[in-house]
């Protein structure tokens, strides 16, 4: 989590990673896109923010909170 800023937005490829990018983007949460979207739909993952007609993102704060909740489960 050290690479995340305190505020801002993340696109889906920044959250679930993109191994085909050059250089590859590591996943913050190692799941597939469809699994991510299912979690968003079910309420397990945070709701996105529409930044434009074709731009969807998530608040860094929400992703940090989600990652912290995962860390709490494994302890």
NUTOR-585978 format. One line per field, with one value per residue (C-alpha): residue in one letter; z, x, y; residue number from 1. Coordinates in nm, 4 decimals, always signed. Layout:
residuo: a:...
w: Z:...
u: X:...
v: Y:...
num: NUM:...
END
This chain:
residuo: x:x:x:x:x:x:x:x:x:x:x:x:x:x:x:x:x:x:x:x:x:x:x:x:x:x:x:x:x:x:x:x:x:x:x:x:x:x:x:x:x:x:x:x:x:x:x:x:x:x:x:x:x:x:x:x:x:x:x:x:x:x:x:x:x:x:x:x:x:x:x:x:x:x:x
w: +0.0000:+0.0204:-0.3483:-0.3007:-0.2478:+0.0384:-0.1894:-0.5514:-0.7775:-0.9116:-1.2353:-1.2428:-1.4034:-1.1155:-0.8655:-1.0282:-1.2221:-1.5885:-1.6651:-2.0384:-1.9857:-2.0518:-1.7819:-1.6141:-1.3482:-1.0281:-0.8657:-0.5383:-0.5043:-0.7000:-0.8584:-1.2114:-1.3542:-1.3665:-1.0028:-0.9107:-1.0867:-0.9200:-0.5824:-0.6672:-0.7704:-0.4541:-0.2246:-0.1158:-0.2880:-0.2979:-0.5482:-0.8318:-0.9157:-1.2731:-1.3758:-1.7322:-1.9875:-2.0297:-1.7148:-1.3977:-1.0940:-0.7230:-0.4402:-0.2998:+0.0486:-0.0276:-0.1705:+0.1312:+0.3637:+0.1665:+0.1771:+0.5512:+0.6030:+0.4184:+0.6384:+0.9485:+0.8408:+0.8007:+1.1393
u: +0.0000:+0.2997:+0.2639:-0.0882:-0.1389:-0.3614:-0.6338:-0.7322:-0.8826:-0.7842:-0.8985:-0.9875:-0.6566:-0.4737:-0.6755:-0.6801:-0.3551:-0.2660:+0.0082:-0.0060:+0.0815:+0.4359:+0.5651:+0.3194:+0.0951:+0.0842:-0.2554:-0.3450:-0.6251:-0.5389:-0.8728:-1.0124:-1.2152:-1.5385:-1.4968:-1.4310:-1.7480:-1.9531:-1.8227:-1.9153:-2.2643:-2.3151:-2.1820:-1.8734:-1.6464:-1.6822:-1.9048:-1.7278:-1.7392:-1.8152:-1.5566:-1.6854:-1.9010:-1.6425:-1.4342:-1.5065:-1.2790:-1.2689:-1.1602:-0.8184:-0.9627:-1.2262:-0.9659:-0.7374:-1.0295:-1.1094:-0.7465:-0.7325:-1.0443:-0.8746:-0.5659:-0.7840:-0.9433:-0.6099:-0.4706
v: +0.0000:+0.2314:+0.3208:+0.4599:+0.8293:+0.9432:+1.0767:+1.0484:+0.7880:+0.4463:+0.2868:-0.0826:-0.1844:-0.0182:-0.2226:-0.5681:-0.5217:-0.5635:-0.8170:-0.7322:-0.3649:-0.2487:-0.2481:-0.4893:-0.3347:-0.5424:-0.6018:-0.4332:-0.6873:-1.0037:-1.0951:-1.0813:-0.7938:-0.9918:-1.0989:-0.7348:-0.6193:-0.8966:-0.7763:-0.4178:-0.5266:-0.7335:-0.4579:-0.6519:-0.3965:-0.0151:+0.1581:+0.3414:+0.7099:+0.8172:+1.0763:+1.1016:+0.9237:+0.6463:+0.6875:+0.4922:+0.5051:+0.4274:+0.6550:+0.5646:+0.5973:+0.3298:+0.0910:+0.1436:+0.0681:-0.2484:-0.3637:-0.2935:-0.5057:-0.7948:-0.7562:-0.7653:-1.0931:-1.2723:-1.1662
num: 1:2:3:4:5:6:7:8:9:10:11:12:13:14:15:16:17:18:19:20:21:22:23:24:25:26:27:28:29:30:31:32:33:34:35:36:37:38:39:40:41:42:43:44:45:46:47:48:49:50:51:52:53:54:55:56:57:58:59:60:61:62:63:64:65:66:67:68:69:70:71:72:73:74:75
END
